[in-house]
Amino acid sequence: MDRFVTKKTSMQTTLNQKYKREEREEVCQQIARFFYTSAIPFNAVNNPEFVIMVQKIAKFGIGLKPPSYHEIRVKYLNKEVSNVMDMLEEYREEWKKTGCTIMSDGWSDRQRRSICNFLVNSPKGTVFLSSIDTSEISKTSDKVLEMLDAVVQKVGEENVVQIVTDNAANYKATGEKLMEKRGRLFWTPCAAHCIDLMLEDLDKKIKIHGETILKARKVTTYIYSRTLLHTWMKEFTKGRELIRPAVTRFATSYLTLRSLNEQKGPLLALFASNKWKNSKFVNSVEGKKVQRIILDTQGFWKSVTTCLKAALPIVKVLRMVDSDEKPAMGFIYQAMTQAKDRIKENFNNVERNYKPICDIVDERWEAQMHRPLHAAAYFLNPQFQYSPNFNANADIKIGLYTCLQRMVVDPNDRMLIDLQMDAFKNARGLGCLLQ
């Protein structure tokens, strides 16, 4: 009897699974059809809210009346705004405890209007604060100061540690004026923008970099503008694509060089193959130019290697500061030092080879990124503080105490922090301060 009942249950389960599988196909097809007919981007299914929505609909069961146009447009929109404002209050409470960073991000929309977004970052996360149409605003330092100061006022000066903008001259002048007016906060230029400008300087100021990137652009543009040649390339590279240069990020040019270097063998094989020799491309003027570039093993490819030796350590730092995985402030100082050391090693410590590159890096670093907050964050980063090789030079200590003097007005509070600093350096914890 047991065996008989077990078999029956198993058969029933199998039938239910088959039925549910067919039913799911029908439901999923309808969901997909809604996406298609509403022109909703497919990546919307990766939004966690989509999964929650589907689960709640399933939990409600049969008889759910969907929201009307008016309800979505008015009733539930107002509720969601209220929820967001409540959430923002939670963030505001966190800003009071830990301080925060205001970030300015300028861009242009499809109507070519100039928009400036303001976001606030804290250990709790990043939130959007406001957006301003700056199309009719003259970007003088006084006007920008007025705009940034209003944002600081909205967040609360006592909560703001720093305000981050791009490195344009008007923002730099504004940042200095803002620090004069608001005695407790710092203006800091965007690290990603600064490092990207280092790569731009390499391209513009060092001849071999400019020439090599131009040749790489010719190669990728020529291949990707011809469907048949692109198909042949993927056959030789086993499906691997070449990263193509972009206008906005100079790092992309160097990533293209690295991609070309990784596919050097397949590209040489392609342009030496019968497919290429028997094609219509081989007799065209542009085709001959691209062929000469690819087959120039002593010129072009050697130059690619030279450029990568200089740029990749900087690109590595850019990836770190442009990532959302971890706060970069406490790592920038060390990362830049390591990048310069790596560049020197790549050129076998021959000064005449690495000096022009390091001069470009130092010019941007000293003028824009060598900030007290970076020095203080490096000093207070336990990963470095407790390293056997940790060395707090004069610049680090000056940066640290500049931050203390600016951010902590009361001398008694600074004295208490000095005691805590000594405990921190000696890894004694809070216990010694409470005895």
C-alpha positions as CSV (number, residue, x, y, z in Angstrom):
1,M,0.0,0.0,0.0
2,D,2.8,2.4,0.9
3,R,4.5,1.8,-2.5
4,F,1.2,2.3,-4.2
5,V,0.3,5.6,-2.5
6,T,3.9,6.9,-3.1
7,K,3.6,6.2,-6.8
8,K,0.3,7.9,-6.9
9,T,1.6,11.1,-5.1
10,S,4.6,11.2,-7.4
11,M,2.4,10.9,-10.5
12,Q,0.2,13.7,-9.2
13,T,3.2,16.0,-8.4
14,T,4.6,15.4,-11.9
15,L,1.2,16.3,-13.5
16,N,1.0,19.5,-11.3
17,Q,4.6,20.5,-12.3
18,K,3.9,20.0,-15.9
19,Y,0.7,22.0,-15.7
20,K,2.4,24.8,-13.7
21,R,5.2,24.9,-16.2
22,E,2.8,25.4,-19.1
23,E,0.8,27.9,-17.1
24,R,4.1,29.8,-16.3
25,E,5.0,29.9,-20.0
26,E,1.6,31.6,-20.7
27,V,2.0,34.1,-17.9
28,C,5.6,34.9,-18.8
29,Q,4.6,35.4,-22.5
30,Q,2.0,37.9,-21.4
31,I,4.5,39.8,-19.2
32,A,7.0,39.9,-22.1
33,R,4.2,41.1,-24.4
34,F,3.5,44.0,-22.0
35,F,7.2,44.9,-22.2
36,Y,7.2,44.7,-26.0
37,T,4.0,46.8,-26.6
38,S,5.0,49.4,-24.0
39,A,8.6,49.8,-25.3
40,I,9.9,49.0,-21.8
41,P,13.7,48.4,-21.8
42,F,14.4,44.7,-21.2
43,N,16.9,45.4,-18.3
44,A,13.9,46.6,-16.3
45,V,13.5,42.9,-15.3
46,N,16.7,43.3,-13.3
47,N,15.1,45.9,-11.1
48,P,14.5,44.2,-7.7
49,E,11.1,46.0,-7.6
50,F,10.0,44.0,-10.6
51,V,10.5,40.7,-8.7
52,I,8.7,42.1,-5.6
53,M,5.8,43.3,-7.8
54,V,5.4,39.8,-9.4
55,Q,5.5,38.1,-6.0
56,K,2.9,40.4,-4.5
57,I,0.6,39.9,-7.4
58,A,1.0,36.1,-7.0
59,K,0.4,36.3,-3.3
60,F,-2.9,38.4,-3.8
61,G,-4.2,35.6,-6.0
62,I,-7.3,35.7,-8.3
63,G,-9.4,38.8,-8.5
64,L,-6.7,41.5,-8.3
65,K,-8.0,44.7,-9.9
66,P,-5.0,46.5,-11.4
67,P,-4.4,50.2,-10.6
68,S,-6.0,52.7,-12.9
69,Y,-4.2,55.4,-14.9
70,H,-5.4,58.0,-12.4
71,E,-4.3,56.0,-9.4
72,I,-0.7,55.5,-10.8
73,R,-0.5,59.1,-11.9
74,V,-1.8,60.7,-8.7
75,K,-2.7,58.5,-5.7
76,Y,0.3,56.1,-5.7
77,L,2.7,58.7,-7.0
78,N,1.9,60.9,-4.0
79,K,2.3,58.0,-1.7
80,E,5.7,57.1,-3.2
81,V,6.9,60.7,-2.9
82,S,5.9,60.6,0.8
83,N,7.8,57.3,1.2
84,V,10.9,58.8,-0.4
85,M,10.8,61.9,1.8
86,D,10.5,59.7,4.9
87,M,13.5,57.7,3.7
88,L,15.4,60.9,3.1
89,E,14.8,61.9,6.7
90,E,16.5,58.7,7.8
91,Y,19.5,59.8,5.7
92,R,19.5,63.3,7.2
93,E,19.8,61.8,10.6
94,E,22.8,59.8,9.4
95,W,24.4,62.9,8.0
96,K,24.2,64.5,11.5
97,K,26.1,61.6,12.9
98,T,28.8,60.9,10.3
99,G,28.9,63.9,8.1
100,C,28.4,63.7,4.3
101,T,29.7,64.6,0.9
102,I,27.8,66.7,-1.6
103,M,28.5,65.7,-5.2
104,S,27.8,67.9,-8.2
105,D,27.2,66.3,-11.6
106,G,26.7,68.3,-14.8
107,W,25.3,66.9,-18.0
108,S,23.1,67.8,-21.0
109,D,19.7,66.2,-21.8
110,R,18.3,65.3,-25.2
111,Q,17.0,68.9,-25.6
112,R,20.6,70.0,-25.0
113,R,19.6,71.7,-21.7
114,S,22.4,72.1,-19.2
115,I,21.4,70.2,-16.1
116,C,23.2,70.0,-12.7
117,N,22.3,67.2,-10.4
118,F,23.2,67.2,-6.7
119,L,23.7,64.0,-4.7
120,V,24.6,63.4,-1.1
121,N,26.9,60.5,-0.1
122,S,27.4,59.1,3.4
123,P,28.2,55.7,4.9
124,K,24.4,54.9,4.6
125,G,24.6,55.4,0.9
126,T,24.1,58.0,-1.9
127,V,20.8,59.8,-2.4
128,F,19.6,62.2,-5.1
129,L,19.0,65.7,-3.6
130,S,17.9,68.0,-6.4
131,S,18.4,69.0,-10.0
132,I,18.8,72.5,-11.5
133,D,18.4,73.6,-15.1
134,T,21.5,75.8,-15.6
135,S,20.9,76.6,-19.2
136,E,20.1,80.2,-18.4
137,I,22.7,80.6,-15.7
138,S,26.1,82.1,-16.5
139,K,28.8,79.8,-15.2
140,T,30.8,82.5,-13.5
141,S,32.4,81.6,-10.2
142,D,29.9,83.9,-8.3
143,K,26.9,82.3,-9.9
144,V,28.2,78.8,-9.3
145,L,29.0,79.8,-5.7
146,E,25.4,81.0,-5.2
147,M,24.1,77.7,-6.5
148,L,26.5,75.5,-4.4
149,D,26.0,77.5,-1.3
150,A,22.3,77.1,-1.5
151,V,22.8,73.3,-1.6
152,V,25.1,73.4,1.4
153,Q,22.4,75.4,3.2
154,K,19.8,72.9,2.3
155,V,21.9,70.0,3.7
156,G,23.2,71.9,6.7
157,E,26.7,73.2,6.8
158,E,27.3,71.4,10.1
159,N,26.7,68.1,8.3
160,V,28.9,68.7,5.2
161,V,32.5,67.4,5.2
162,Q,33.2,68.2,1.6
163,I,31.6,69.2,-1.7
164,V,32.9,67.5,-4.9
165,T,32.8,69.1,-8.3
166,D,34.7,68.8,-11.6
167,N,38.0,70.5,-12.1
168,A,37.0,73.3,-14.4
169,A,38.6,76.7,-13.5
170,N,35.3,78.3,-12.5
171,Y,34.5,75.5,-10.1
172,K,38.0,75.7,-8.7
173,A,37.6,79.4,-8.0
174,T,34.1,78.7,-6.6
175,G,35.5,76.0,-4.3
176,E,38.0,78.3,-2.8
177,K,35.4,81.0,-2.2
178,L,33.0,78.5,-0.7
179,M,35.7,77.3,1.8
180,E,36.3,81.0,2.8
181,K,32.5,81.4,3.4
182,R,31.9,78.1,5.0
183,G,34.7,77.6,7.5
184,R,34.2,73.9,8.3
185,L,33.9,72.2,4.9
186,F,36.4,71.3,2.1
187,W,36.0,71.7,-1.7
188,T,37.5,68.7,-3.5
189,P,37.8,68.2,-7.2
190,C,36.5,65.0,-8.7
191,A,39.2,62.3,-8.5
192,A,38.0,60.4,-11.6
193,H,37.9,63.6,-13.7
194,C,41.4,64.6,-12.5
195,I,42.9,61.2,-13.4
196,D,41.1,61.2,-16.7
197,L,42.7,64.5,-17.4
198,M,46.1,62.9,-16.7
199,L,45.5,60.5,-19.5
200,E,44.4,63.3,-21.7
201,D,47.7,65.1,-21.0
202,L,49.6,61.9,-22.0
203,D,47.7,61.8,-25.3
204,K,48.3,65.5,-26.0
205,K,51.8,66.2,-24.6
206,I,53.7,63.0,-25.4
207,K,54.1,62.5,-29.2
208,I,54.2,58.7,-29.2
209,H,50.9,58.5,-27.3
210,G,49.0,60.8,-29.6
211,E,50.3,59.1,-32.7
212,T,49.7,55.6,-31.4
213,I,46.1,56.3,-30.2
214,L,45.4,57.9,-33.6
215,K,46.5,54.8,-35.4
216,A,44.5,52.5,-33.1
217,R,41.4,54.6,-33.8
218,K,42.0,54.2,-37.5
219,V,42.2,50.4,-37.1
220,T,39.1,50.0,-35.0
221,T,37.0,52.5,-37.0
222,Y,38.0,50.8,-40.2
223,I,37.2,47.3,-39.0
224,Y,33.9,48.2,-37.2
225,S,32.6,50.2,-40.2
226,R,32.8,47.1,-42.5
227,T,30.5,44.3,-41.5
228,L,32.3,41.5,-43.4
229,L,35.7,42.5,-42.0
230,H,34.2,42.7,-38.5
231,T,32.9,39.1,-38.9
232,W,36.3,37.9,-40.1
233,M,38.0,39.6,-37.1
234,K,35.7,37.8,-34.7
235,E,36.5,34.5,-36.4
236,F,40.3,35.1,-35.8
237,T,39.8,36.5,-32.2
238,K,37.3,33.7,-31.3
239,G,34.5,36.1,-30.7
240,R,36.5,38.7,-28.8
241,E,35.7,42.3,-29.6
242,L,38.0,45.3,-29.6
243,I,37.2,48.1,-27.2
244,R,36.5,51.1,-29.4
245,P,37.6,54.7,-28.5
246,A,35.0,57.0,-26.9
247,V,34.8,60.7,-26.8
248,T,34.1,61.3,-23.2
249,R,36.7,59.1,-21.4
250,F,40.4,59.2,-22.4
251,A,40.9,56.0,-20.5
252,T,38.9,54.2,-23.2
253,S,41.7,55.0,-25.7
254,Y,44.2,53.2,-23.6
255,L,41.8,50.3,-23.0
256,T,41.5,50.0,-26.7
257,L,45.3,49.8,-27.0
258,R,45.3,47.1,-24.4
259,S,42.6,45.2,-26.3
260,L,44.6,45.5,-29.5
261,N,47.7,44.3,-27.8
262,E,45.8,41.2,-26.4
263,Q,44.6,40.4,-29.9
264,K,47.9,41.1,-31.6
265,G,48.3,37.5,-32.9
266,P,44.8,37.1,-34.3
267,L,45.0,40.6,-36.0
268,L,48.4,39.8,-37.6
269,A,47.0,36.5,-38.8
270,L,43.8,38.2,-40.2
271,F,45.8,40.7,-42.2
272,A,48.2,38.0,-43.5
273,S,45.4,35.6,-44.4
274,N,44.0,34.7,-47.8
275,K,40.7,36.2,-46.8
276,W,42.3,39.6,-46.5
277,K,44.5,39.2,-49.6
278,N,41.6,38.1,-51.8
279,S,39.2,40.8,-50.5
280,K,38.2,44.1,-52.0
281,F,39.6,45.8,-48.9
282,V,43.2,45.1,-49.7
283,N,43.3,47.4,-52.8
284,S,41.6,50.4,-51.1
285,V,43.7,53.4,-49.9
286,E,42.3,53.1,-46.3
287,G,42.7,49.3,-46.3
288,K,46.4,49.6,-47.3
289,K,47.0,52.2,-44.5
290,V,45.3,49.9,-41.9
291,Q,47.3,46.9,-43.1
292,R,50.6,48.8,-42.8
293,I,49.7,49.7,-39.2
294,I,48.8,46.2,-38.2
295,L,51.9,44.6,-39.9
296,D,54.3,47.2,-38.4
297,T,55.6,45.0,-35.6
298,Q,58.6,47.1,-34.9
299,G,56.8,50.5,-35.0
300,F,53.1,50.4,-34.1
301,W,53.1,47.4,-31.8
302,K,56.2,48.5,-30.0
303,S,54.6,51.9,-29.5
304,V,51.5,50.3,-28.1
305,T,53.6,48.5,-25.4
306,T,55.3,51.8,-24.5
307,C,52.0,53.6,-24.1
308,L,50.5,50.8,-22.0
309,K,53.5,50.9,-19.6
310,A,52.8,54.5,-18.9
311,A,49.0,54.5,-18.8
312,L,47.8,51.2,-17.3
313,P,48.9,52.0,-13.7
314,I,46.9,55.3,-14.0
315,V,43.9,53.5,-15.5
316,K,44.0,51.1,-12.5
317,V,43.7,54.1,-10.1
318,L,40.8,55.5,-12.2
319,R,38.9,52.3,-12.0
320,M,39.3,52.3,-8.2
321,V,38.0,55.9,-7.7
322,D,35.3,55.4,-10.3
323,S,33.9,52.3,-8.7
324,D,31.0,52.0,-6.3
325,E,32.5,48.9,-4.5
326,K,34.2,50.7,-1.7
327,P,34.9,54.3,-0.7
328,A,38.1,55.4,-2.4
329,M,39.0,58.4,-0.3
330,G,41.3,56.4,2.1
331,F,43.1,54.7,-0.8
332,I,43.8,57.5,-3.4
333,Y,47.0,58.7,-1.8
334,Q,48.6,55.3,-1.6
335,A,47.2,54.3,-5.0
336,M,48.8,57.3,-6.8
337,T,52.1,56.6,-5.1
338,Q,52.0,53.0,-6.1
339,A,51.0,54.0,-9.7
340,K,54.1,56.2,-10.0
341,D,56.4,53.5,-8.6
342,R,54.9,51.0,-11.1
343,I,55.5,53.4,-14.0
344,K,59.1,53.7,-13.0
345,E,59.5,49.9,-12.8
346,N,57.8,49.5,-16.3
347,F,60.5,51.7,-17.7
348,N,63.3,49.9,-15.8
349,N,63.8,52.9,-13.6
350,V,65.4,54.8,-16.5
351,E,64.7,58.5,-15.6
352,R,64.7,59.9,-19.2
353,N,61.9,57.4,-20.1
354,Y,59.6,57.7,-17.1
355,K,60.2,61.4,-16.1
356,P,57.9,63.0,-18.7
357,I,55.1,60.7,-17.6
358,C,55.6,61.3,-13.9
359,D,55.8,65.0,-14.4
360,I,52.4,65.0,-16.1
361,V,51.0,62.9,-13.2
362,D,52.6,65.2,-10.6
363,E,51.4,68.3,-12.3
364,R,47.7,67.2,-12.0
365,W,48.2,65.6,-8.6
366,E,49.9,68.5,-6.9
367,A,47.7,71.2,-8.4
368,Q,44.3,69.4,-8.0
369,M,44.3,66.2,-6.0
370,H,46.9,66.6,-3.3
371,R,44.2,67.6,-0.7
372,P,44.2,67.5,3.1
373,L,41.3,65.1,3.2
374,H,43.2,62.6,1.1
375,A,46.1,62.7,3.5
376,A,43.9,62.4,6.5
377,A,41.9,59.5,5.0
378,Y,45.2,57.7,4.2
379,F,46.4,58.2,7.8
380,L,43.1,57.0,9.3
381,N,42.8,54.0,7.0
382,P,43.6,50.9,9.3
383,Q,44.8,48.9,6.3
384,F,47.7,51.3,5.9
385,Q,48.1,52.6,9.5
386,Y,48.8,49.1,10.8
387,S,51.0,48.0,7.9
388,P,54.7,47.5,8.8
389,N,55.7,49.8,6.0
390,F,53.4,52.7,7.0
391,N,55.2,56.0,6.9
392,A,53.4,59.2,7.8
393,N,55.6,61.9,6.2
394,A,55.3,65.6,6.8
395,D,52.6,66.1,4.1
396,I,50.4,63.4,5.6
397,K,50.6,64.9,9.1
398,I,50.0,68.5,7.8
399,G,47.0,67.3,5.9
400,L,45.6,65.5,9.0
401,Y,46.0,68.4,11.3
402,T,44.7,70.9,8.7
403,C,41.5,68.8,8.6
404,L,41.3,68.7,12.4
405,Q,41.8,72.5,12.7
406,R,39.2,73.3,10.1
407,M,36.5,70.7,11.0
408,V,36.8,70.8,14.8
409,V,36.4,74.4,16.2
410,D,36.6,73.7,19.9
411,P,40.3,73.3,21.1
412,N,39.1,71.0,23.9
413,D,37.6,68.7,21.3
414,R,40.8,68.7,19.3
415,M,42.7,67.8,22.5
416,L,40.4,64.8,23.0
417,I,40.9,63.7,19.4
418,D,44.6,63.9,19.9
419,L,44.3,61.4,22.8
420,Q,42.1,59.2,20.6
421,M,44.6,59.5,17.8
422,D,47.4,58.2,20.0
423,A,45.2,55.2,21.0
424,F,44.4,54.6,17.3
425,K,48.0,54.6,16.2
426,N,48.9,52.1,19.0
427,A,45.8,50.0,18.3
428,R,44.7,50.3,21.9
429,G,40.9,50.7,21.3
430,L,38.5,52.7,23.3
431,G,39.1,51.0,26.6
432,C,42.2,53.0,27.5
433,L,40.2,56.2,27.0
434,L,37.6,55.2,29.5
435,Q,39.9,54.3,32.3
